[in-house]
Amino acid sequence: MSTVPEVSRLLPKRQRGRPRRVDAKVNLTLRIDPALLDAYRATGDGWQVRMHEALAEGIGQSKPAPAAGDKRRA
């Protein structure tokens, strides 16, 4: 029977992995002063979020409200 290959061609192709988000963040290499990085890391867990918020505030972008179930600190 040759119906199986014909049926499989009619089915939509599945994407692998997690679906891409429209508002996904971008990976970036950023060179900053080691003392600045140490100061943020010294603030404990969530230092990357706080750095992001400081950068966003620097360009006048308001901080988005955390999503439901978000474990980040306010």
N, C-alpha and C positions, 0 to 999 in steps of 0.2 A: 504494500500500500504506500502510495506516495502522498497521502493527504497530510501527514505530519509536517513535512518541510513546507508545504504550501500554507498551512495554518500558522506556523511560526513566523513566516514572512509577513503575514497580515497583522500580527500583534505588534503593539508599539514597543520600541526598544527601551529597556530599563536603563536609567542612569545609575551609575555606581556611587556609593557614598551618600553623605548628607546633602540635601538640596541646598543650593547656593542662596544666601540671603541677599536681598536687594541692598541693604545697608551694611554690608560686611566691611570690616576694617581692613586696612592694607598693611602688610608687613613692610617694615622700613628699617634701614640701618641709620642710626642717628649718632653723631659724635658729640658728646657733651663732656663737660668738665667732670673729672672723677669725684671731686668734692660735692658737686651737685647731686650726682647719682648716689653717693654714700648718704647724703642728707635725706633723700627720699626713701632709700632702703631702710634707714634707721627709724622711720616712722612706723614700720611693721607691715603686716599683711595689708594689701590693698594699695601699696605705694604706686603701682602702675596706673591704677584708676585715678588716684589723686594727681599724678603727673599729667594725665590726660585732661582732667578737669582744669588744671592750672593753665595748660596750653589753650584749651578752648576758651577760657575766660580771657586770656590774653588777646584773642581776636574778636572778643565780644559775642561769642556763641554761647547761648544759654545752655545750661546743663539739662539733658533730657531726664525725665522721671524714670527711675528704675522699673524694669519689667516685673510683672508678678512672679514671685518666687526667686527674684534676684537676691543673691547672698551678699552683695556688696554693702558695705557700711555707708550710711548717709553722711 
